[in-house]
Amino acid sequence: MTLKPSGGNGSALAWIKSSYSTGDGPDCVEVATTPDTHTILIRDSKNPDGPRLAVAPATWADFLPYAAERQ
């Protein structure tokens, strides 16, 4: 997975979209870190105002290898 900046939507957060995300596919994931970097936020890029999942950086780091093997 490579990361690319998400389109500007006026958000104070710098959302990054997965390169596996497409405009018409089901895999539309964006992540951002909070300014204090104590939380990783995950959202559906097709619904930027919708719910967000918040996890600790260590939890996100533990998840990434699992997600990478599911490609």
C-alpha atoms as an extended CHARMM CRD file, in Angstrom:
* protein
*
        71  EXT
         1         1  MET       CA              0.0000000000        0.0000000000        0.0000000000  PROA      1               0.0000000000
         2         2  THR       CA              1.2010000000        3.4520000000       -0.8240000000  PROA      2               0.0000000000
         3         3  LEU       CA             -0.3710000000        6.5790000000        0.5840000000  PROA      3               0.0000000000
         4         4  LYS       CA             -1.5340000000        9.6810000000       -1.2230000000  PROA      4               0.0000000000
         5         5  PRO       CA             -2.9280000000       12.9080000000        0.2150000000  PROA      5               0.0000000000
         6         6  SER       CA             -6.6940000000       13.0780000000        0.2150000000  PROA      6               0.0000000000
         7         7  GLY       CA             -8.4410000000       15.8780000000       -1.6280000000  PROA      7               0.0000000000
         8         8  GLY       CA             -8.9340000000       19.0420000000        0.3780000000  PROA      8               0.0000000000
         9         9  ASN       CA            -12.2960000000       19.0920000000        2.1090000000  PROA      9               0.0000000000
        10        10  GLY       CA            -11.6170000000       21.9050000000        4.5560000000  PROA      10              0.0000000000
        11        11  SER       CA            -10.7140000000       19.4770000000        7.3290000000  PROA      11              0.0000000000
        12        12  ALA       CA             -8.0930000000       20.5920000000        9.8330000000  PROA      12              0.0000000000
        13        13  LEU       CA             -6.7500000000       17.0230000000        9.7300000000  PROA      13              0.0000000000
        14        14  ALA       CA             -4.4000000000       15.8450000000        6.9880000000  PROA      14              0.0000000000
        15        15  TRP       CA             -6.2650000000       12.7820000000        5.7000000000  PROA      15              0.0000000000
        16        16  ILE       CA             -4.2790000000       10.2800000000        3.6370000000  PROA      16              0.0000000000
        17        17  LYS       CA             -6.0470000000        7.9040000000        1.2750000000  PROA      17              0.0000000000
        18        18  SER       CA             -4.7790000000        4.4060000000        0.6110000000  PROA      18              0.0000000000
        19        19  SER       CA             -3.6390000000        3.8410000000       -2.9730000000  PROA      19              0.0000000000
        20        20  TYR       CA             -5.8910000000        0.7630000000       -2.9370000000  PROA      20              0.0000000000
        21        21  SER       CA             -8.9170000000        3.0360000000       -2.5700000000  PROA      21              0.0000000000
        22        22  THR       CA            -10.8400000000        3.9830000000       -5.6810000000  PROA      22              0.0000000000
        23        23  GLY       CA            -13.7370000000        6.3040000000       -6.3140000000  PROA      23              0.0000000000
        24        24  ASP       CA            -16.1000000000        3.4810000000       -7.2240000000  PROA      24              0.0000000000
        25        25  GLY       CA            -14.7690000000        0.4870000000       -5.2860000000  PROA      25              0.0000000000
        26        26  PRO       CA            -15.5460000000       -0.7690000000       -1.7980000000  PROA      26              0.0000000000
        27        27  ASP       CA            -12.0280000000       -0.1760000000       -0.4210000000  PROA      27              0.0000000000
        28        28  CYS       CA            -12.0910000000        3.5240000000        0.3450000000  PROA      28              0.0000000000
        29        29  VAL       CA            -10.0280000000        4.1080000000        3.4530000000  PROA      29              0.0000000000
        30        30  GLU       CA             -8.3940000000        7.2800000000        4.7370000000  PROA      30              0.0000000000
        31        31  VAL       CA             -6.3230000000        7.7810000000        7.8640000000  PROA      31              0.0000000000
        32        32  ALA       CA             -5.1690000000       10.8490000000        9.7960000000  PROA      32              0.0000000000
        33        33  THR       CA             -3.3030000000       11.5110000000       12.9930000000  PROA      33              0.0000000000
        34        34  THR       CA             -4.6260000000       13.9720000000       15.5110000000  PROA      34              0.0000000000
        35        35  PRO       CA             -2.4620000000       17.0470000000       16.1190000000  PROA      35              0.0000000000
        36        36  ASP       CA             -1.2250000000       15.5690000000       19.3970000000  PROA      36              0.0000000000
        37        37  THR       CA             -0.4390000000       12.2920000000       17.5200000000  PROA      37              0.0000000000
        38        38  HSD       CA             -2.0080000000       10.2210000000       20.2850000000  PROA      38              0.0000000000
        39        39  THR       CA             -4.8110000000        8.9670000000       18.0690000000  PROA      39              0.0000000000
        40        40  ILE       CA             -5.0760000000        7.4990000000       14.5810000000  PROA      40              0.0000000000
        41        41  LEU       CA             -8.4110000000        8.2120000000       12.8860000000  PROA      41              0.0000000000
        42        42  ILE       CA             -9.8100000000        5.9750000000       10.1460000000  PROA      42              0.0000000000
        43        43  ARG       CA            -12.7720000000        6.8330000000        7.9240000000  PROA      43              0.0000000000
        44        44  ASP       CA            -14.5400000000        5.8920000000        4.7080000000  PROA      44              0.0000000000
        45        45  SER       CA            -13.3780000000        8.3400000000        2.0410000000  PROA      45              0.0000000000
        46        46  LYS       CA            -16.7940000000        8.1610000000        0.3580000000  PROA      46              0.0000000000
        47        47  ASN       CA            -18.4150000000        9.4330000000        3.5600000000  PROA      47              0.0000000000
        48        48  PRO       CA            -15.9570000000       11.9620000000        5.0370000000  PROA      48              0.0000000000
        49        49  ASP       CA            -18.5440000000       13.3610000000        7.4430000000  PROA      49              0.0000000000
        50        50  GLY       CA            -19.5680000000        9.9150000000        8.6420000000  PROA      50              0.0000000000
        51        51  PRO       CA            -18.3130000000        7.8810000000       11.5770000000  PROA      51              0.0000000000
        52        52  ARG       CA            -14.6140000000        7.5460000000       12.3300000000  PROA      52              0.0000000000
        53        53  LEU       CA            -12.7290000000        4.8390000000       14.0980000000  PROA      53              0.0000000000
        54        54  ALA       CA            -10.1350000000        6.1090000000       16.5900000000  PROA      54              0.0000000000
        55        55  VAL       CA             -7.2700000000        3.8780000000       17.7070000000  PROA      55              0.0000000000
        56        56  ALA       CA             -3.9880000000        4.2750000000       19.5570000000  PROA      56              0.0000000000
        57        57  PRO       CA             -0.8280000000        4.4180000000       17.4060000000  PROA      57              0.0000000000
        58        58  ALA       CA              0.3390000000        1.0720000000       18.8380000000  PROA      58              0.0000000000
        59        59  THR       CA             -2.9630000000       -0.5480000000       17.8540000000  PROA      59              0.0000000000
        60        60  TRP       CA             -2.6470000000        0.8240000000       14.3110000000  PROA      60              0.0000000000
        61        61  ALA       CA              0.9520000000       -0.4230000000       14.0930000000  PROA      61              0.0000000000
        62        62  ASP       CA             -0.1800000000       -3.8870000000       15.2200000000  PROA      62              0.0000000000
        63        63  PHE       CA             -2.9650000000       -3.9020000000       12.5960000000  PROA      63              0.0000000000
        64        64  LEU       CA             -0.8580000000       -2.9160000000        9.5520000000  PROA      64              0.0000000000
        65        65  PRO       CA              1.0480000000       -6.2070000000        9.1230000000  PROA      65              0.0000000000
        66        66  TYR       CA             -2.2510000000       -8.1020000000        9.3510000000  PROA      66              0.0000000000
        67        67  ALA       CA             -3.8130000000       -5.9010000000        6.6820000000  PROA      67              0.0000000000
        68        68  ALA       CA             -0.7640000000       -6.2060000000        4.4150000000  PROA      68              0.0000000000
        69        69  GLU       CA             -0.9850000000      -10.0060000000        4.3440000000  PROA      69              0.0000000000
        70        70  ARG       CA             -4.6650000000       -9.8260000000        3.2490000000  PROA      70              0.0000000000
        71        71  GLN       CA             -3.8300000000       -8.2110000000       -0.1150000000  PROA      71              0.0000000000
